[in-house]
Amino acid sequence: MLFSAFSSKKNCNSITAIRQRANTPNYGSRSTQMLGSINGNNTGTNETGTVYGNFSFGNIYDQLLNEDAMREMQGIVGTDLKIAGVLDNISDLDVMDVGTGRQALSMALLKAKSVEHFDISQEHVDRFNSLLRHRYSDLPIVSQQRDLCLTAPPADRYDFVYLSGIVHHFSNTAIGLKNCAAAVRPGGTIWVYFYRSGTFKWLICYMIRQLMETNERELYYHASAQILGNGDVSNLGTSRVMDDFFAPYIHLYSPNEYLEFMCSLGFEISATSHCDPFSDINLDLAHHSGVIVFRRVEEKDIQSVDTARMLQPESANDQISFSLQNDPRVIEIISLFQDLKARLAVADNPVLRFATCMGLHKFSAPQYYEMTGVPKQAPDYVGVNRMLASALDHLN
């Protein structure tokens, strides 16, 4: 079967041209289950599996995969499959999923031909396999632990690859995403849900993570549970805190950077969700995450493509960089934060640091979007400014 490719690099880099060529729908109102996350402050070793297996998602795993939650997740995944254009023929598709297992189970329940599930967390895989043995032994689903940056999945194996909230957590987004893209059969589809650079949520979370110490993970886990769960660590708020504060890797790139990368591998856009405005930065309007659905249109050796200059950890966008931000309100916030960070580095005041991190996180929480695609509330620049200034006053 022959697949059409773009006639020029210019077309490949132009979202307008691609939408016109493919008559691409843009679904701006996708309901997401994002719980939080960011870039920087990794420990030098990949502890992603440990964080998610024990502190974020892992702390509420049974809640996420109980029957009520799975009914809701099946509806969400069904909507995603419809956006991706694969729902109607899902029974003919070999599917790959990466993550907790919720989406993999949902696709199996939606009658996918076969589902192969990978996760970097051994704890998640063990729990998921136990659940499959006891409740879903008749489903065509296999789960295994794998770091997809170190070991690629089988090449040209799947009709649909589902990456929901995964690519930014890869230790190297280019390597992990290329390995997953190479697993897509020619003519197949890959769903790429990514945390988006240039949005208000990640401005806030970048500041928080600049104040964190990785050896405080256990302390913040239990302290946040005291505040958010009356001492019970098995609560959604604590899961979000641990995700946003301590995920070892959260590399943030713009939609255009993902587009350039996937086009170089021989893919084209077939749909988008929460990508308007398709800009590098828009703190007031842009969703904190986005989805681009790509279809493989070229039969090429994906692993041989040189991607050494794209989606690399060192090129991830620093959300508190003056070179990225240009809004005077944001510039003032960054200036206050840099002053506070320097003062806290020499002040012995862990209580103020903890309170500031938890307080700042409250400003990012409303940036999760409803079905309408409208934020629960607008970014509170004044409130963030006031909190940072107050923290500085306490250090005087």
N, C-alpha and C positions, 0 to 999 in steps of 0.2 A: 504494500500500500504506500502511496506517495503522500508526503506531507509538505504543504507549502511553507516556505521560509520567507522572512522579510527581505525585501530587495536591497535595503541599505541599512547601514548602522544608524543613520539619522532616524529612520522610521522606528528602529528598535528602541531608541532612547526617548521617543516622543509618546507620552501617554495619550495625547489627543489623536495622533495618527493611528495608534494601535486600536483605540476604541472605535475609530471610524472604520478601520479595516475589518475588525472582527465583530462590529456592531455589538460591542460589549456592554452588558448591563452593569450599573453600579448600584449595589444594594447598600444604601447608607444606614439602614436600621437593623443591622444584625444584632440579635441579643447575644451578649457575651457572658461568660462565666469567669472572666478574669478576676483573679484574687489579689493581684498586686505584683510588684517587682522593681533592677537597674544595673548600671555598668560601673566598673571600678571596684577597688577594695577586695580583689580576690586574693586568696592566700598563697598562690603559687602552686597549689595542688588542687585537683578537681574534687571538691567535696560536695558537688551538686547532689549526688545520690544520697549522701548523709543528711543534708539539709532537708530535702524533700521527703525522704523516707521516714524521718523522725520528727521534724519540727514544723514543716509547712506541707499541707496536704496529708502527710503521714499522721499528723496529730488528729485529723478528722477523717481518716480513710474510711472507716465503717459508715460514717454519716454520708460520705460522698457516693458510696456504692450500695446503700440500702435500696429497697424496692421503690420507695417514693422518689428518692433522688434520681434513680435510674430512669424512671418514667419521664421525669423532667429532662434529663440529659438526652434521652432518646429523641424527644421532640426538638431539642436544640440541634443535635447532630443531624436529624432529618432535614431541618431548615438549611444547615450548612451544605448538605449533599445536594439539595435542590439548587442552591446558589451555584455550586460547583458544576451543576449539570449532569450529575451522575446518579441521582436518586432513582429515576425511572428504570435504570438498568443495573442497579446495585447487585442484583442476584447473579449477574454475569461477571462480576468484577472480583479480582484478587486485590485485597486491600492491605496496606501497611499503615500502622498507627504508632505514634510515639507519645508516651506520657504515663499517666496514672493507671490507665486501663479502662477508664470510664467510656471514652469515645470508642475504643476498640470493641468493648462489649456492646455498646449501642449499635455499632455497624453490623455486628454479628446478629443482634436481635432484629435488625432491619433487613436481614436475609442476604447479607453479602455472601458471595460464593466462598470466600475464605478470608480470614483475617490473621495477619501476623503482627504481633505487638512487641515493641521494644521499650525498655526504660533503663536509664542509668542507675536507678535505685534498686538494689537487690531486695530491700525491704518491700517495696511496692510489688515487685515481680513475685515474691514469695506469697504475699497476701492475695494477689490477683489469681495466682495459680490455685491457691487453696479455695478461693471463691468459685473458680471454674469447676474444680473437682466436685465440690459439694452441691452446687446449684445449677451449673450450666454445662454439664459434661457432654451434652449432645450438640453443642455449638462448634462450628468449624473454626476454632480460634487457638492460636499457639502464642505463648508469652515467654520472652527470655530477656535476661539482663544483658545490656550492651552499651558501651560508650561509642556512639556512632561517629565520633571524631577519630577514634582509634581503629575501629573495625567497621568497614562499610557493610551495609546490607547487600544481598545478592543483586547484581546488575540486571536491568531489564526484566524485573520479576513482577512488578505490580502495575495494575491498571489505574489505581488511585492511591496516592500517598497523602496522609493527613497529618500535618504538623501544626498543632494548635497550641501556641504559647511555648514553643520549643526552641526556635532557631536562635533567639537572643541569649539563651542559656548555654549554648554550645561554647566550649572553651575557645574554639575558633569557628565563627559562624560560616566562613567560606568553606572550610573543610567539611563540617557537618552537613551543611546544606548541599554541597556538591555531591557528597556520598549519597544523600537521600534522593537527589535529582537523578543520579545515575541509576537508581533502582526503578525509575519510572519507565515503562515500556513506551516505545514510539507510539504516539497517538494518545498516550495516557495523560493523567491530570495530577497535579500536586497542589495542595492547599497550604498556603504559607501565611500563618497568623503571626504577626510580629509586634513587639513593643516599639512604639514609634518615637523617633527623635523629634525634638522641637515642640513638645506638648507640655502642658502645665504640670501634670502629674509627675513627669520625670524630672522636671526642674526641682520640684520639692524633694523627690526621693534621692536625687543626686546629692543634695545638700545633706540629707540625713546620713547617707552612706559615707560622706566625707568625715562625719563626726564619729563613726562607729569604730570599734575595735573588735576584730574577729574573735578574740578570746572571751568576749562578753556574751556570746551566743546563749549559753545556758541561763545566764542571769536575766537577759532580756526576755527569754522564753517564759520563765516563771513570773517575772515582774509584770509583763504584759498580760499574763493570765490573771494576775491579781486584779488588774484594772479592768480588763475587758471580759473576763469570764468568771468573776467571783472565785478565783483560785483554780478553776478547772481549765487545764491546758487544752482540752478538746473543744475549742471554740473557733469560729471562723475569723474573729478579729485577730487572735493570736497567730493564726495561720497566715493572714495577710501581713502582719508585722514581720514575721520571720521571713516571708518571701521577699518583701520590699527591702528589709534591712540586711539580710544575710545570704541571699542567693549568691554563690561565688562569682557568677558571671551574668551580667546583663549588658550586652553590647547593643547600643542603639544606633540605628541607621534610618535614613529617610526612605520613603517608598521608591523614590527614583534610584537609590542605590541598590535596592533589591531588584528593581526592574532591569537595570544595567547588567547585574550579575546573572540573572536567569536568562536574559536574552543571549548572553555570550555562550550559554550552555545549549542553546537551540530550543528555547521555549518562547511562547508568546502568551500574552494575557488573554484569558477568557472571561474573567469577571473580577470585580473588586467589591469590597465592603469596608465602610468607614475610612475610605481613602480620600474623600473630598473634604477640604481642599487638598489637591494633590501637590502640596508644597513642602519645602524642607522645614519650615517652622511656622506655626500658628498656634500660639498658646490659648487664644480665646475660642477658637472654633474646632481645631483638629482633635479627633479622638485620640486617646492615649495609646491605642493599638490600631492596627489595620490588617486587612486581609487582601492578598492578591492571589487569585487562582490562575495557575499557569498550565498550558497544554504543551506537551512535547511535540514539536513540529519538524525537528531535524534529527536524522539518524547519524549521530556523530559519536566519537569516543569522548564522552564527557570528562573522564578523568584526565585526559590529555590536554584539556583546555587550561591555559595559563590564567589563573585567578589570583595570582600572588599580590596584586595591588587592589583587590576588591574585598570588602567585608572582612578586613583584617582587624584583630583586636586593637592594634595601635591606631587604626583609623576610625574607630568608633567615636561618635560625636559626644563631646563633653558638654553636658547640658548647662553647666555654670561657667562656660567660657564666654568672655566678652566678644570673641570673634564670631560666636554663633548667635548670641542674643543682641537685639538692637532696640528693643522697647525700653524707653526711659524708666518705666516702672520696674522692669526686670533688672536693668542695670543697677538701680538703687538697691534692690533686694540682694543681688550678688555681692555688691560692695559691702553691705552690712554683714552678710554671711561670712565673707572672707575675713573681715575684722573679728567677728565672733570666733571663727575657727582658730585664728591665731591666738586669741586671748585664752580660749579653752585649752590650747595646747600647753600652756604654761601654768594654768590655774588648776588647783586640785579641787575640782568641783564636779564629781561624777553625777551628783543628783541633778544639777542644773543641765548637764549634758543630756541625761536620760529624759528629763522633763521636756527639754527643747525638741528632742527627736520625736517623742510621742506627740507633743503638741503640733509640730510641723506635719506629722502624718495625718492628723485630722483634716488638714487642708487638701490633702491629695485624695482622701477617701471619697468625697462627692464627685470625683471625676470619672466614676464609672457611669456608663450611659444606659438609659432606659431603651425600650423597644423603639421609641420614636427617634433615637439618635440624638436627643437633646440632653445636655448635661443636667444633672440634678440641681446644680447651682453653678454660677459663673465663677471663674477663678478669683479668689479673694486676695488680690495683691496688697490691699491695705492691711488686712489681718496678718499676713505673713510679715510684712514690714514692721508692724507693731510688735509682733512676737520677738523678732530678731533684735529690735531696738531695746525691748524690755530685758532680754537676756543680757545684752551688753551693759545695761544700767546696773544689773545685779553684780557685775564684775568690777564696777568702778569703786 
